[in-house]
Each structure stands twice: as structure tokens, then as C-alpha cells.
């Protein structure tokens, strides 16, 4: 186990003290364990639980920390002797504890001493979750395993899990200076990676080659992708996992990729550019429309503003533009009220960003939705990931888009519901636009917002220039 960075001990200690003011009980947080890919010795890259990372600052596998009264105890076993043979020298338990600023350290066999009345948050790997339940002597999930702000029965309130989750969510909503330093690093590296992808356009023959150019920048900086990069000419598939298609002139390429620092902090950025280097007339019309929605959201982002209102601003700008282009018919505000925009912009305009690319969504809507709020069932709002007032120190994505998704446009129910407001003949003139998304990482400040990824161009002229750098 080699640690590639030095944790910011003062910031970590401050987080633990702040937690003790919000949560009075004892918390046990597991880091998780590496998962085998296809046989026990062939392990997938280890990613520690984000809640563990937030207070510990190092991705220690097979570790548990006890947080109580602002102090931290590290529970981890000494490395086996053969570890040095295969993986190099390993720090001792005492050295690890000193590095992260733990007040004391113990072997994992002492976990039972801390289990009574302890609260926890379930980790994502099932082997560790089973261990959590075994140590604590109770189930860790409710009826459906979800954590929702409106479903308290999904947490074991008698043990305080929900109170712990709410306390940690409160802390993680507002990024401290140490977190922002990491998030700026992730954003800066992501900008470089996207520019490298654009510059590869003239030589790349496939989506895979562009993805390789993007992710090579992450790897060279000893970082990893924060999520599976989306590099696709089939952008109507919102989270398209495939990247084997050839790049053909006339197509648009959507690249959604973000770096993750070794300490786990993420960026999340999307740009869309023409394979040929130049936008067609129809692509220009729709790209400028998405950009107008993007810019309107940035102009509105400030403390106290409801994120739902920012989403609806994007929806209205898009709808007004689609009416102007003749794709939609009717009064724009009335069309938004009917969710007609949802046929072309079905997802939310953004989400929280931090240690997770969709920050804290392992807690369901607990972090993303203000207390007492629930998901809407409306087409234009059901996928909204964030519904609370913005506050200083919060980092969010702004990512409006336009898509022609067959499953929505060809749905008989939607065709009947919205048949009176779509001009199908005009829409057919835009068949060379399968999807466009423009996404930036936006920090809410005391007076407005700061776009951490502003160095990556959004205008068509600048994007075309970046794509032509290697011509």
C-alpha cells in the first residue's frame, strides 16, 4: 500500500470536529475492499467509500474509522509480509495513523469494542456491507435498499444511521478550502483532457481514439476518470457506454468526461463538437440554443436561488428557441407547463459535484433534495437530481441539452399527448443532430458563481478552432 499524496491533516481534523457538533453519537465508517475482476488476485482498481475519504483523506483498503467527539480511531491490520514482495513496502499501522492524524489505532479484531450503538453508512461493495451488518448485528437497508429524504423507514433510526447520514450530507454540501483545492485541480485537468480530445479530431478515426486521447491526460497526471467517459456520436443515448463507432463527417461527437484526483475529488464536463470541424446550419441553430440555455443558467446561479428554478429557466429558453425554429408550436410558457420540452430535454439541468461525480447519491435524495421535498412524476422534472436552494461553497454542474431520443419521440402516449405541439416535418430537417450537451462545473460564491471549467470554450467558433489545432 503506497500513499501517493499527503493528506491535509488540519482540514480533516476540522471536518471531524464539525461532525461532532452535528452528530453526538459514535460513527463507524468502512473504506471498503478491492473487488476481484475475474479471479481473486486480479483486482479492480480500489476506490474507497467517499464518506470515509471525506474524514480520512487517504484511500486505505480494508479499514474502518471510529469518529466520536471529534476524535478518530483507525482500525486496520498490519500488512502481510508477502505484500512487500508483490506491491512494495507498506506503511505500518502506526505510520498510517500518524499520516492521517488519527488519535489512536487498533487492529480490525477490535471492531466489536466499538459496535454497540454505533451508526454507519452502507458502502457500495456487498462483501463489506455484509461485514458491516455482521459487526453491527443488524440490517443496513430498508424495504428497497434506498435512502430517500421522504422514506425514513429505509434507515435504522434506532441506531442513528439516518441522523449520521444527514449530518455528513450537511457538511459535504458546502466545500471547504481543502476540498476546493482538489476540485480545482480536477477541473483544470479535465479542461486539458477535453482540449486534447478536440485536438485529436483530425487524426482520430473512431470514438475510442478520442476517448484514448482524453483519458491519457488523466493517466499522465496520476489521476483516473471520475466515471466511465461518454464519447459518442449517438448522443441520444444519455449515458452511452459504447465507443466503437467510426467518426463520419457531418456527425456531432459528444464527450462527457471528468478527472478524479488521487484523493477522490471529481470533475464532470461535457462538450459537443463536429467530427468535420465545422457545424452544419441545422447544428448551429440547435447548438446556439443549448448554449443560450447554458448561459442563462449561469447568469441565474447565486446563493438562495432554487435549483429547480434554474432548471425551469433552461427549459423555457430551450422551448422558446424550439418555437422560434418551428419545431414546437404554441406559447413557450404553456408548453413548459405541459412538459413538452421534456421530449427533447428529459434530464435535470445538473447535480451536486464533489467526492462523487453525482455527489452523495448513495444517500438517494437525502442530499439532493431539501427536507420535505419529493421527486416529481412530471416528464420535465422527474429526473431532477437537485432540488434545494443554492448556498455558498456548493459545487454543481450546469448541463442543458437537446436530444432526439426515439424512445420518447416514438412513444404512442407522448405522440398523442404532444401531437398538437410538434411540427414533425420541421423536426426532420434537424436529423443530423442526435444530441447536444454543454456542461460546466459551477461553484456558488457569496455573490454569484464561478465556473471552474471556464477555460474550456463553449462558443462554436472557439470549439472549431480547438478542433483545427492539428489540421
C-alpha positions in Angstrom: 0.0 0.0 0.0 1.7 3.2 -1.2 0.2 6.6 -0.5 0.8 9.0 -3.3 -0.2 12.2 -1.5 0.0 13.9 1.9 -3.4 14.3 3.5 -4.4 17.8 4.7 -4.5 16.9 8.4 -5.8 20.2 9.7 -8.7 20.2 7.3 -9.5 16.6 8.1 -9.5 17.3 11.8 -11.7 20.3 11.3 -14.2 18.1 9.4 -14.3 15.6 12.3 -14.9 18.4 14.9 -17.7 19.8 12.7 -19.3 16.4 12.5 -19.2 16.1 16.3 -21.3 19.3 16.6 -23.9 17.9 14.2 -23.9 14.2 15.4 -23.4 13.3 19.0 -23.1 9.6 18.7 -20.4 7.2 17.6 -19.9 6.6 13.9 -18.1 3.7 12.2 -17.1 4.3 8.6 -15.8 1.5 6.4 -13.5 2.2 3.5 -14.5 -0.9 1.6 -12.3 -3.6 -0.1 -10.9 -4.3 -3.6 -13.2 -6.4 -5.7 -11.9 -9.2 -7.9 -12.3 -8.8 -11.6 -12.4 -12.5 -12.6 -10.2 -14.3 -10.1 -9.1 -13.4 -6.6 -5.7 -12.0 -7.4 -6.9 -9.9 -10.3 -8.4 -6.9 -8.6 -10.3 -3.9 -10.0 -8.8 -0.5 -9.0 -9.8 0.2 -5.5 -12.0 3.2 -4.7 -12.6 3.9 -1.1 -16.0 5.0 0.2 -16.5 8.7 -0.3 -17.7 9.2 3.3 -14.6 7.5 4.6 -12.4 9.6 2.3 -14.0 12.8 3.4 -12.8 12.3 7.0 -9.6 10.3 6.4 -8.2 11.8 3.2 -6.5 8.5 2.1 -7.9 5.5 0.1 -6.9 2.8 2.7 -8.5 -0.5 1.7 -9.9 -2.8 4.4 -10.0 -0.1 7.0 -12.6 1.3 9.4 -12.5 4.6 11.4 -14.4 5.4 14.6 -15.5 9.0 14.8 -16.7 10.2 18.2 -16.4 13.5 20.0 -14.2 15.0 17.2 -11.6 12.3 17.6 -10.8 9.4 15.3 -9.6 5.9 15.8 -8.2 3.9 12.8 -8.8 0.2 12.7 -6.7 -1.6 10.2 -4.5 -4.7 10.2 -0.8 -4.7 9.6 0.2 -5.7 6.0 1.0 -9.4 5.5 4.8 -10.0 4.7 4.1 -11.1 1.2 2.6 -7.7 0.4 6.1 -6.3 0.2 7.0 -8.9 -2.4 4.2 -8.1 -4.7 3.3 -4.5 -4.0 6.4 -2.9 -2.4 6.9 -1.6 1.1 3.8 -1.0 3.1 3.5 1.6 5.9 2.8 0.2 9.4 -0.5 0.8 11.1 1.1 3.4 13.3 2.6 5.2 10.3 -0.8 5.3 8.6 -2.5 6.6 11.7 0.1 9.4 12.0 -0.2 10.3 8.3 -4.0 10.8 8.6 -3.9 12.4 12.0 -5.8 9.6 13.8 -5.8 9.9 17.6 -5.2 6.1 18.1 -5.1 2.9 16.1 -6.2 -0.7 16.6 -6.4 -3.9 14.7 -9.7 -4.8 12.9 -10.3 -7.5 15.5 -11.1 -4.8 18.0 -14.1 -3.6 15.9 -16.6 -5.3 18.3 -15.5 -3.0 21.1 -16.9 0.0 19.1 -20.0 -1.7 17.6 -22.6 -1.1 20.4 -24.9 1.8 19.5 -22.7 2.8 16.6 -24.1 4.4 13.4 -22.8 3.8 9.9 -23.4 4.4 6.2 -23.6 1.3 4.0 -20.7 1.0 1.5 -21.3 0.0 -2.1 -19.5 -3.3 -2.3 -21.6 -6.1 -0.9 -18.8 -8.0 0.8 -18.0 -5.0 3.0 -21.7 -4.3 3.5 -22.2 -7.8 4.8 -19.3 -7.3 7.2 -20.9 -4.1 8.4 -24.1 -5.8 9.1 -22.3 -8.7 10.8 -20.3 -6.4 13.1 -23.3 -4.2 14.0 -25.7 -7.1 14.3 -28.4 -5.5 12.2 -29.6 -5.0 8.6 -28.4 -1.9 6.8 -31.1 -1.4 4.2 -34.9 -0.9 4.3 -37.6 -2.4 2.0 -35.8 -1.4 -1.2 -32.4 -0.5 0.0 -32.9 3.1 -0.9 -32.1 6.2 1.1 -34.7 8.8 0.3 -35.4 12.1 2.1 -39.1 11.1 2.3 -38.6 7.5 3.4 -37.1 7.4 6.8 -38.1 3.8 7.3 -35.2 2.9 4.9 -32.7 3.6 7.6 -32.3 2.1 11.1 -33.2 5.2 13.0 -32.8 3.4 16.4 -29.1 3.2 15.6 -28.8 6.7 14.3 -27.8 5.9 10.7 -30.2 8.4 9.2 -29.0 11.2 11.6 -25.4 10.4 10.7 -26.2 10.5 7.0 -28.0 13.8 7.3 -25.1 15.3 9.4 -22.5 14.2 6.8 -24.6 15.5 3.9 -24.9 18.8 5.7 -21.1 19.0 5.9 -20.4 17.8 2.3 -22.9 20.2 0.7 -20.5 23.1 1.5 -16.9 22.5 0.3 -14.1 23.7 2.5 -10.8 25.2 1.2 -9.1 21.8 1.1 -11.9 20.3 -1.0 -12.0 23.3 -3.4 -8.2 23.0 -3.9 -8.8 19.4 -5.1 -11.8 20.2 -7.1 -10.0 23.0 -9.0 -7.2 20.5 -9.8 -9.8 18.1 -11.2 -11.4 20.8 -13.2 -8.1 22.1 -14.6 -7.0 18.7 -15.7 -10.4 18.0 -17.2 -10.1 21.1 -19.3 -6.7 19.9 -20.6 -8.2 16.5 -21.4 -11.1 17.9 -23.4 -8.7 20.1 -25.4 -6.6 17.1 -26.1 -9.7 15.3 -27.4 -10.6 18.1 -29.7 -7.1 18.3 -31.0 -7.2 14.6 -31.8 -10.1 15.1 -34.1 -8.3 15.3 -37.4 -6.3 12.0 -36.8 -8.9 10.0 -34.9 -11.0 7.5 -36.8 -13.1 6.2 -34.0 -14.8 7.3 -30.8 -12.3 5.1 -29.0 -9.3 7.0 -30.3 -10.8 10.3 -28.9 -11.5 8.7 -25.6 -7.9 7.4 -25.5 -6.7 11.0 -26.1 -8.9 12.3 -23.3 -8.1 9.7 -20.7 -4.4 9.7 -21.5 -4.3 13.2 -19.9 -5.8 11.8 -16.7 -3.4 8.9 -16.5 -0.3 11.1 -17.2 -1.3 13.2 -14.2 -1.7 10.1 -12.0 -5.5 10.6 -12.0 -8.3 8.4 -13.2 -11.7 9.1 -14.9 -14.3 10.1 -12.3 -16.8 7.9 -14.2 -16.9 5.9 -17.4 -16.2 8.6 -20.1 -19.0 9.1 -22.6 -17.5 9.6 -26.1 -20.2 9.1 -28.7 -21.8 10.1 -32.0 -25.0 8.6 -30.6 -25.7 11.2 -28.0 -29.3 10.5 -27.8 -28.2 7.6 -25.5 -27.6 9.8 -22.5 -25.1 7.5 -20.7 -23.9 5.7 -23.8 -21.3 3.1 -22.6 -20.0 2.2 -26.1 -17.3 4.0 -28.1 -16.5 1.7 -31.0 -18.2 3.6 -33.8 -16.3 5.2 -36.7 -16.3 9.0 -36.9 -18.1 10.2 -40.0 -18.2 13.7 -41.5 -21.4 15.5 -40.7 -21.8 13.9 -37.3 -21.6 15.5 -33.9 -19.4 14.0 -31.2 -20.4 14.3 -27.6 -17.6 13.9 -25.0 -18.6 13.7 -21.3 -15.5 13.1 -19.2 -14.1 14.2 -15.9 -10.9 13.6 -13.9 -10.8 12.3 -10.4 -7.8 13.2 -8.2 -6.0 10.6 -6.1 -7.9 11.8 -3.1 -11.2 11.2 -4.8 -12.4 14.6 -5.9 -14.2 14.8 -9.3 -14.9 17.0 -12.2 -17.7 16.5 -14.8 -17.6 18.3 -18.1 -19.3 17.8 -21.5 -18.7 19.4 -24.8 -20.1 18.6 -28.2 -18.2 19.2 -31.5 -18.5 18.4 -35.2 -16.5 15.5 -36.5 -15.6 17.5 -39.6 -14.6 20.5 -37.5 -17.4 22.7 -38.8 -21.1 22.8 -37.7 -23.8 22.5 -40.3 -26.6 25.1 -40.4 -29.0 23.0 -38.5 -26.4 22.0 -36.0 -25.5 25.7 -35.5 -29.2 26.5 -34.7 -29.5 23.9 -32.1 -26.1 24.3 -30.6 -26.7 28.0 -30.1 -30.0 27.2 -28.5 -28.4 24.9 -25.9 -25.6 27.4 -25.3 -28.2 30.1 -24.7 -29.9 27.9 -22.1 -26.4 27.1 -20.5 -25.6 30.8 -20.3 -29.0 31.7 -18.9 -28.5 29.2 -16.1 -25.0 30.6 -15.2 -26.5 34.1 -15.1 -29.1 32.9 -12.6 -26.8 30.8 -10.3 -26.4 32.5 -7.0 -26.9 31.9 -3.2 -30.6 31.5 -2.3 -31.7 30.7 -5.8 -33.7 27.5 -6.1 -32.0 25.0 -8.4 -35.4 23.9 -9.7 -35.9 27.5 -11.0 -32.6 27.3 -12.8 -33.7 24.0 -14.4 -37.0 25.6 -15.5 -35.1 28.6 -16.9 -33.2 26.3 -19.1 -36.4 24.6 -20.1 -38.0 27.9 -21.0 -35.0 29.1 -23.1 -34.9 25.8 -25.0 -38.7 25.9 -25.6 -38.7 29.5 -26.8 -35.9 28.6 -29.2 -37.7 25.4 -30.4 -40.8 27.5 -31.1 -38.7 30.1 -33.0 -37.2 27.3 -35.1 -40.7 25.9 -35.8 -40.1 22.6 -34.1 -42.6 23.3 -31.3 -45.9 25.1 -31.7 -47.6 27.2 -29.1 -46.9 29.5 -26.2 -43.5 28.7 -24.6 -44.6 29.1 -21.0 -47.6 26.9 -21.6 -45.5 24.3 -23.4 -43.1 24.1 -20.4 -46.1 23.8 -18.0 -47.2 20.8 -20.2 -43.6 19.4 -20.0 -43.3 19.4 -23.9 -39.7 20.4 -23.5 -39.1 17.1 -21.7 -39.3 15.2 -25.1 -36.0 16.9 -26.1 -34.5 17.7 -22.6 -35.6 14.9 -20.3 -32.9 15.1 -17.7 -32.2 17.6 -14.9 -30.0 20.6 -15.6 -27.4 19.5 -13.2 -26.4 17.8 -9.9 -24.1 18.1 -6.9 -20.4 17.5 -7.5 -17.7 16.7 -5.0 -16.2 13.4 -3.9 -18.8 11.7 -6.1 -19.5 12.8 -9.6 -23.2 12.7 -8.6 -22.3 13.8 -5.1 -23.8 11.7 -2.2 -26.3 9.9 -4.4 -25.5 6.8 -2.5 -27.9 8.5 0.1 -30.6 8.7 -2.5 -32.3 12.1 -2.4 -31.2 13.0 1.1 -28.5 15.4 0.0 -30.0 16.5 -3.3 -33.5 17.3 -2.1 -34.3 19.8 0.7 -36.2 18.3 3.7 -39.8 17.6 2.9 -39.4 17.6 -0.9 -40.0 14.6 -3.1 -39.4 13.7 -6.7 -41.9 14.9 -9.2 -43.6 12.4 -11.6 -43.7 15.0 -14.4 -41.8 14.3 -17.6 -39.9 17.5 -17.3 -38.9 17.2 -13.7 -38.8 13.5 -12.7 -35.0 13.2 -13.4 -34.1 16.4 -11.5 -31.2 15.3 -9.2 -31.0 18.6 -7.2 -34.0 20.4 -5.6 -32.8 22.8 -2.9 -31.7 26.4 -2.6 -28.1 27.0 -3.7 -25.7 28.1 -1.0 -22.1 29.4 -1.0 -19.5 26.6 -1.2 -21.8 24.3 -3.1 -20.5 22.9 -6.4 -23.0 22.0 -9.1 -23.0 21.1 -12.8 -24.9 23.1 -15.3 -25.7 20.9 -18.3 -28.7 21.6 -20.5 -29.1 19.6 -23.6 -31.2 18.8 -26.7 -31.7 15.2 -27.8 -33.8 13.3 -30.3 -34.5 10.1 -28.4 -36.5 7.6 -30.3 -38.0 6.0 -27.1 -39.6 9.4 -26.3 -40.4 10.7 -29.7 -41.9 7.4 -31.0 -43.8 6.7 -27.7 -47.5 6.4 -28.6 -48.5 8.0 -25.3 -46.3 11.0 -25.9 -47.3 11.3 -29.5 -50.9 11.5 -28.5 -50.2 13.9 -25.6 -48.0 16.3 -27.6 -49.0 15.6 -31.2 -50.6 19.1 -31.4 -47.4 21.0 -30.5 -44.7 19.2 -32.5 -44.1 20.0 -36.2 -42.6 16.7 -37.4 -41.7 18.0 -40.8 -39.6 20.8 -39.4 -38.0 18.4 -36.8 -36.9 16.1 -39.7 -34.8 19.0 -41.0 -32.6 18.6 -37.9 -32.0 14.9 -38.3 -28.2 15.5 -38.2 -28.5 16.5 -34.5 -28.9 13.3 -32.4 -27.8 15.1 -29.2 -26.0 18.2 -27.9 -25.0 18.8 -24.3 -22.8 21.6 -22.8 -21.8 21.0 -19.2 -19.6 23.0 -16.8 -18.7 22.8 -13.1 -20.0 25.8 -11.2 -19.1 26.9 -7.7 -21.6 29.0 -5.8 -19.9 32.0 -4.2 -21.1 34.6 -1.7 -22.3 36.9 -4.5 -22.9 34.7 -7.5 -21.0 31.8 -9.1 -17.6 30.9 -10.5 -17.3 28.5 -13.5 -14.3 26.3 -12.6 -14.1 25.0 -16.1 -14.5 28.3 -17.9 -11.1 27.8 -19.7 -12.8 25.3 -21.9 -14.5 27.1 -24.8 -18.3 26.9 -25.4 -18.8 29.1 -28.5 -18.9 27.3 -31.9 -16.1 29.5 -33.3 -13.7 28.7 -30.4 -14.6 25.0 -30.5 -14.0 24.8 -34.2 -10.6 26.5 -33.7 -9.7 23.9 -31.0 -10.7 21.1 -33.3 -8.5 22.6 -36.0 -5.3 22.8 -33.9 -3.7 19.7 -35.5 -5.0 20.2 -39.1 
